[in-house]
Amino acid sequence: MEKIDEVPNIKENFKIENLCVQYVYQAKEKYNVIYINSKLYEEIFKEKYEWQTAKQRISDMFSITLDEEKSNKQIAGKAYSDKQLDPTGIALSGNLGSGRAFFYKNCFNIKGDKTKLATAPKNIYSNGKYALSAAIKETVIANILADDFIIQTFETLAILDKKERFDFEDEYMDADDVIRKEVYNLPCSIEIRVNKEKELYRISNSLINKDKYTINELEYFCEKLAKIEANKFCDRFLHGSWSVGNISIDGNLIDFDTATFVKGRYPQYSNTNKYKSNYFGYELLGQKLMIKSILDYENIENANKIETNLDDLMNEKYKENMKIRFCDLIGLNYNLHYKKYNKYIDSLYEKFNVLSRKFLPNYYETNVAENSGDITYLFDFSKFFQKYLITKKDYKNNILLGMKLLLNDTEYIEYEKIGMIKEKIQEFFYENIVDEKNIDNSINNAMDFIEEYDELFNLISKETELSNIKVKQYIINANRNYLYGNENIYGEISYLYDTKKIDEKTTNRIINALINTNKRNNYNKKDENKLGLQIYEDLLTYLVLSENYYYLVIEPYSNTEIEFAKAIINGQEVMMRHFSDENGNIMVSEKTEFDNLPDILNFDIKLKINGKEYKDKLI
């Protein structure tokens, strides 16, 4: 194993007075490892990943604490927690900097312990506790985005269960606009984040270090912000709250407590409904406020003029990047297709940008945690892009098919009582709310969209085969199973592990599957893409899709030995064979080749494992 440097690589970016140094101690008891990023493990430790060996190494290295009373009194090294400055007063919640995270050794950032910078008067912001469910959530999202997003995030190496608990206070506003509180007793964890370059060097770090920005640097940063927001919209990703503390100086997103993927592209929030800049599709407004706070703090000459110029630049680059990513969504290559078909692409993009935001006035469903979001947005463009071309051959009336796919199955919700959320939504998004007076106009525009879309691909099909375009459309527009705000997958996994219904190795397998089957932008980087995760009691399944074949994979949990497996896909039995991966034995079906891509995610799949039929899902 390669020797790990003791001094954090990020130290060189800080003035010494802006790092708080304290001792790290060995914990009294070894922590349980529940997740390891195998690829990152091999990259850091320069050795082949094997679960038992890696688990032991991670536990030995990271069973640490800043609390001497919880230690065996043996010093393991030094912790460097970063001071921060936030002119907006949003990011720090009363702390002086990172209150529950510190840099350790060469590249590690340990999240889940109380540092000396945790000075907030409110216990929830200063106790240093990190719920296991929150660590799982951040790990899944970060490790998807690190491989899938336009600007890579940090990666998480591991999650460890600290074998202690704490009372988490959850505050929410009820229908009477009264703040309510519920208390949950949750298991504690630490998350091992990796800072390879400066992915965790925040704007708030830069401000306290008094880093100076040239106008060119600010322009470049604003271009990145516009690119980020355009990609978030197309990737259906909501960060949830903007601040100088949750983005790096290079545009790497940080901290995913409020983050989630969404199904529809209508306005939704995960943190607070008070500010338009916190809603999906409108977070660019928050980035503009962040730029304003930097300009105000730096006391730059002609700040108002510069702010206006930067605002215009962000609007321009946002639209430019939206068109690039819109081409991705419809399976095209911007550099290859835009020049020739710009008339169609411009028109389709403009309609998509307007129509995809339309929603019914189901006001509470703008909260991602609610359960009726699926019946709230008017148009399902992801479903349309994914399925129109592969289904078109079976229909004579393309407009009818298009509307069948594009028009979502919506339903108005009658509320007995509704609070200020109605006022906020009507104020922020009146142009997006659909009612009886304006719905016909939206429907007519949607029909125009379908007609233009069909014309575009009729033209393209005369010049090139559409098979690769169909596969790209199918992958990039597929839903990310289990990762939506109302599904609580992270709490479910934490609960199953906490109640000993699944062990560490099984937890690791499920987390890895959530990550590896929910990447959508790797269609041109990999020969095979994993989709359609289903989590059962003793195993999980997913489909693997390439440009001309697909197959089914069954991964058993650590307590399950598969002797015989039988899969029936759309009434046809397929052969399964044993195979080994880094986490143990799995089963893989024979490859099914195709000329025309079938709707594999809509297949009827029946499983029989060791003579037992599998129907009930674990989650």
N, C-alpha and C positions, 0 to 999 in steps of 0.2 A: 504494500500500500504506500502511495506517495505521502510524504510528510506534509502536514497541513500547517501553513504559516500561522503564527499566533496573533499577528497584528492585522486588523481589518483593512482590506484594500481601499475602503471608502474613507479611511482616516485622512488621506492626503487631500481630500476635498474640503475638509473642515478646518477652521481656525481652532486651535487647541481649547480655547475657552468655551467653545460651543459643543464640546463632547463631554458628557458626564461619565467618569470612569469609576467603576466599583468592582469588587471581587465577585467572581462566579465560583460557587461551591458545588461539590458533588452531592447529589441528593441522598437522603438516608436509604432510599429504596429505589431500585431500578424501575424506570418507566416502561410501560408496554408500548411497543411500536405497532401502529395499526395501518400505516401506509408508507410505502417507499416508492419514489420515482426511480425506476430501475435504470433508465437511460442516463439520468442525471447522476445517479450513484456511480455508474461505471465511469462517467466523465470526470467526476471529482476524485474518486478514490483509485482510479486506474486499475480496477480489478473486475473480474466477471461477476455479475449479479447472481446471487442464489439466495432465496428468501431467508433461510435460517441463519446463514453466515452474515448477510447484510443486516438482518434484524438485530442480531447480537452486537454488531459493530455500532449501529446507530444508537442502540440503547446504552451501550457503554460510553459513547461519546457525548450524548445529549441528555442523560439523566442528571440534569444540573438545576441549580436554583440560585436566585439572588438573596434568598432569605436564609441567613446563617442558622436560624433556629430549626429550619427544615432540612438541614444538611448534616453530613457526618464530620463537619469542620475541616474537610480537606479542600484546599483551594484548587480549582480546575483551570483557572485563567482569569481574564479580565473582560468585563462587559463595557461596551461603549454605547451609551444611549445619546441620541442626537437631539439637541435643542432646536426649536423651530420658532418662527415668527409668522403671525397671520394678521395682516392689517384689517381683514374683514371680521375677525373675531369668531369665525365659524369652525375652523379645523381642530382647535386644541381643547375645547370644552373645559378650559380652566387649568390645563396642564402646561408645563414649561416646554414640552416637546413630546417625544415618544414615551408615554407613560407605561406601556406594557410590551415594549419591544426593544431589543438591543442588538448591536453588532457583536459578533463573537468569532474569534479566529479569523481566517483570511476572508471568507466570502459569505459567512452565515449571518442571518438576521433572525433572532429567536423571538417569536411572538407568543406571549402568554405568561409573563412574569412582571411583577411590579418594580419599576425602576425609581430612582430618586427624583425623576422629573414628573412623577405622578402626584400632582399637587391639587387637583380639582377637588372642590368641596363636596361634590356629589359622588358618592361611593361608586356608582356604576361606571364612572369615567376614570376612577383612580385606584380601583382595587387590584388592577393587574390581571384579573381573571379572564380566561378565554375559553368559552364553551366549546366542547368537542364538536358540536354541530356546526358552529361558526367556522372552526378550523377546517372541517370537511368541505364546507361551502366555498371558502376562499381557495382552498387547494384545487377543487374541481374547476372552478372558473379560471383561476390563474393558469393552470396547466393546460387548459383548452386554449386560452387566448395567447399563451406563449408560443404556441405552434400554429395558431389559426387566425390571429388578428393582424391588421396591417402594420402596427407597431408592437413588437413583442413586449409582454409584461415580464416581471420577475417569474421565476419558477419556484415551486415548493418541492423540497427534497423529501420531507417526511412529516408525519404527524405522530405525536406520542401522547398517550393517556397518562396523566400525572397521578392517577389513583387518589384524587381528592375531589371534593365537590364544593359548590357554592350556590347561593341563592341569587338567581338572576331576576331582576325586576323589569317587567315588560310594561311600558306605558302606551296607551292608545286612547283615541278619542271616540266616544260613543255617538249615537244618533242625536243625543241632546247637546252635543259639543262639550261634553264633560270629560276631563282627563281621568281615565281609569287605570288601575294598576293591578297586574297579576304577578305572582312570584312563582318561579319554577326552580326546583333544586336540580342542578345540572352537573355532569362530570366536567372536570377541567382538563385542558390539554395545552401542549405547546406545538407550534408549527415552525418548521425549519425552512425559512425562505432563503433564497440564494441571490446574492447581489454580484453578478458577474462583472458588470461595468459600473453604471451609475443608475440602474433601474430603480433604486430606492433612495436616490438623492432628490428630495422633494423641492418644489418651488419654495416651500416654507423654510427649508434648510438653506437654500440659496439666498433668501432674504435676510436671514439672521447672520449669514456669513458676509453680507454686504457685497455679493457678486454684482458686478456692473454689466448691464446689457447695452449693446449697441442697437441702433435702429434696425440694422440688417438682421441681427440675432432675434430681435422681437418679431420681425416680419417672418422669419423662418419658423419661429415657434408658433406663430398664429396660423401659418400654412399647415403645420402639423396638427394643430387643434381642429382646423376645418376638416382635414382628412380623417381624423379620429371620429368626429361626429358623423360624417357621411357614412363611414364604415359601420359605426354602431347602428345607424338607422337601417342599413341594408342587411346587417347581420342579426338584426332584431335583438340588440343587447342594450340594456339599461344599466348605467353605473349607479344612478339613484341620488347622488348628491355631489355637487362640485365643490372644490375648495383648493387652496394652494397646498393643502396637505395630502391630497390623494392623486397627484400626478407629478412625475419627475420633470426635470428641466429638458429632457429629451423626448417628452411625450409618452412615457411609459405609465400606464394606469396603475394605481396602487390602492390597496384596501378595498375589499369587495363585500363588506358587511351588508350594504344596501343593494348590491348588484343582483341582476337576474336576467335571464333570457325571457323574451315575450313571444307570444304566437302572432297576435295581430299588431299592426303598426299604428294603432290609435293612441292618443295621449294616456299614459299610465304612470303612476308614481309608486315608489317603494318605501320612501323615507318620510316625506311630509307633503301634504297637498297644498301648502300655503303659497308656494312659489312656482311660477310657470317654468322656471329654469330647471326644476327637478323632474319634469315629466319626460317620458320617452319621446324622442323626436324634437325636443326643445332644449336639450342640454347645452347646445351651442350658446344660448343666452347666458348661461352660467359661466362658460369659458370667457365670454366677452367681459363679464363683470370681474372675473379674475384678472384679466389683462388690465382693466381699469384700476384695480387695486394696486397692481404692480407699478403702473405709471404714477399713480398718486403717491405711493410710498417712495418711489425713486426721485420724486420732485423734478421730473424731466421738463425741460423748457418746451413750450408749445405743446403741452400734454394733450390739450383738447383736440388740436388739429391731428396730432399723431394718433390719438384714439379713434377719430373718425376714419382716418386712412386705414388703420388696422381693422376696424369694423368692416369697411368695404372690402378689404382684402379677404377677410374670413368668409364673407358672403360669396364672393367670387369663387374662392377655392372650394367652398362647401358644395356649390352647384357643380363645379367641374368634377370633383371626386364622386359626387352622387351619380353623375352620368357614367363615369367609369365603372362604378359598382353596379349600376343598373344593367349595364351590358353583361356583367358577370351573372346577374340573377336570371337573365333570359338566355344564358348559355353562349353569349358572344364574346369576342375579344375586342376591346375598345380600339386598340391600335390597328387591328386588322379590318374591323367592320364599320367604325364610326364614319370615316371619311366618305365611304361609299353610300351609307344608308343614314346619314345624319338627319335628313328630313324626317324619316320615320322614328328614329331613336329619340330625337328632341321632343317630338310630339307625344310619343308614348311615355317618356320620362315625366313630362309635365303633368300628364293625366295621372300617372302612378303616384307622383308626389302629393297630389291633391286627394285623390280617391282613397288611397291607402290609409289616410288619417280619419276618414269618416266613421262616426259611431253613433249609436243610439244613446239617449240621455239616461242611461243606467248609471247614475252618478257614482254610487259606491263601487261599481266594477272598475273604476279607474285605479283602484288599489289593486296591485298585482296579487295580493294575498287572497282576494275574494274568488269565489268559485264560478261566477257566471260571466267572466270575461269573454269566454268563447262565443257567447250569444250577443255580444255587445258591438263588435266591429262589423261594419257593413260588408266589406269586401275582403276576401282571402286571396291575396295575390300570390302568396307562397304556394298554395294549392293549385292555383291556375297555372303558374309558371312550371310547376313540377309535372303536371299531368296533361296539359292541353295537347301538346304535340304527340305524346305517346298514346292518347285516346282518340285523337281526331279521326283516324282512319275508320273508326267504327261508327261515325256519325255523318249524316248527310247535311244536317243543319249546323254549321260551325258556330253561329251566334247562339243558338240554343245550348250547345255543349259548353261554350265559353261562359254563358251566364250560370249554367248549372255548377260549374267549377268556381267561378269568381264570386258569385253572390253567397255570402255566408248565411248560415241558418240562425237568424237573429230573433230576439224576443224582447219586447218591452217589459221592464220590471216595475211593478207598482209598489211603491214604498209607503208603509203606514206613516212613517215619520222620517224626515230628512233634515239634516243640519246644514251647516254653512258650506259643505262640500258642493251643494247645488249652485250656490252663489259663485264660488270660485271657478267651477268648471264652465259655467255660462260666461263668466268674465274672460277667462283665458282662451276658451276654445269655441266660441259661438259659431265661427265659420265652419267648424268640423261636425257640429251636432246635426243629426239627421232627424227630421220630423215629417209629418204628412204633407207639409207645404213644399218642401224642397227635395223629397226623396226621388221624385220622377226625374229631376234634372241630373241627379247623381247616376240613376239607372241609365239614362240616355247617354251620358258621358262614358259609362262603363261599356255600353254596346259599341260606341265609336272606338273605344280602346281595343276591344276584341277584333273588330273589323280591320283596324290598322295593323294589329299584331299578326293576324292571319295573312294579310297582304305581304308584310315584311318577310315572313318565313316561307311564303310561296316563292318570293323572289330569290331568297337565299338557297332554297332547295333546288332551284334550276342550275345553280353553280356548284353546289357542294352537297355531299351526303350529310344528313342531319343526325346520324346515330350518335356521334360524339357530343354534339350539342345537347341532345336529349339526356344523355348520361350526366353531363355537367349540370343541367337544369334540375335533374332529379336529386342529385346529391346536395347541391348548395341550398335548395329550397326545402329539404326534408326537415321536419320538426326535430328538436333536440329532446328526446324522450326523458322524462322525469325532471327536467331542469327548469320548469316554470314556477313562478312565485307562489302559486296556490297548491303546489304538490308536496311541499315540506319533506322532500327526499332526504335532506341533510339531517333533520331532526329524527326521521324514521331510522336512518342508519345508526345514528348515535344511540337511539333507544334500543334497537336490536342488539347492539354491541354491549350497552350498559346492562341490559337484562340477561346477557349471556346466551342469547338466541343465535348469535353468530360470534365466531372467534376472530382473533386478530388477522389471520390469513384470509379468511372469508371477507372480512371488512376491506382488506387491501384489494382483493379481487374485485369487489363491487365498485370501489372508488375508481380503480383503474379502468373498469368497463365504462363507467359514467364519462370518464375523460376521453377514452379512445374511440367510443362510438358516437361522440357528439361533436366531432370536428367536421366543419363543412367547407372549408376553403382550401382543402388539400387535393382537390380533384385533379389538378395538373402536376402535383408533386409525387403522387403515389399511384402505383398500378391498381391497388385495391383500397376500397373505402368501407369502413364499418358503419352500419346503420341499424336502426330498429331494435334497440336494446329492450329485452323483457327480463324482469327479475322474478324468478320463481323461488319456492321454498328451499330447494336443495341445489339449485343451479341457475345459471343465467344463459340467455341465448341472444344472438344477433345475426344479422345477414352481412355478408361481404360482397361488394359489388365492384366489378371492373367494367371496362368498356364493352365487353362481349360475353361475360359470364357472371354468375352469382353462386353462392353456396351458403349453407347454414352452419353456424358454430354453436356448440354446447360446451359451456365451462362449468364443471361441477364444483361445489364448495368443498372445503377441506374435510368435511365429515361424510362425503358422498363418494362412493366408488362405483363408476359406471362399468358394468359388465356387458350390457346389451342396450343399444339405443335404436329406436325406430322413429323416423320422422315421416309424416304424411303431409305433403305440401299441395294444397288445392286438389286433394283427393288422390294424389300420386305418391306412392312410397319411394323414398330416396335412400340410398345406401349411406351408412355412417361408418367412419373408421376412426380408430384411436390415433391421437397425435399428441406430441409433447410441446409445451411452451415453457417460458421462464418460471411460471407459477405452478407447473404440474401438468397432469394429463387432461386433455380436452378431447372432444369428438367433433369431427368435421364431415360434412356431407360431400357427396360427389359434386363436381362443378356442373352446373346447368348452363349450357351456352345458348345465346339468343342472337337473332338478327335484328329484331325489334324489341326494345326494352319493355318488359312487362312491369306492371305496378306491383313490385315485389313487397312493398311495405303494407299492401292491402291483401296479401296472401292469407289464406286460412291454413295455419300451421298447427298440427297436432303432434304431441310428443308422447312417446312411451319409453320410459327409462326403467330398466330392470323389471319389466312387466307392469310398472305403475304408470297410469295415465296422468299427465301433468296438465292441470287446468288452473289451480289457484295460484295467484301471484303472492310473493312474499311482501312486495311493496306495490 
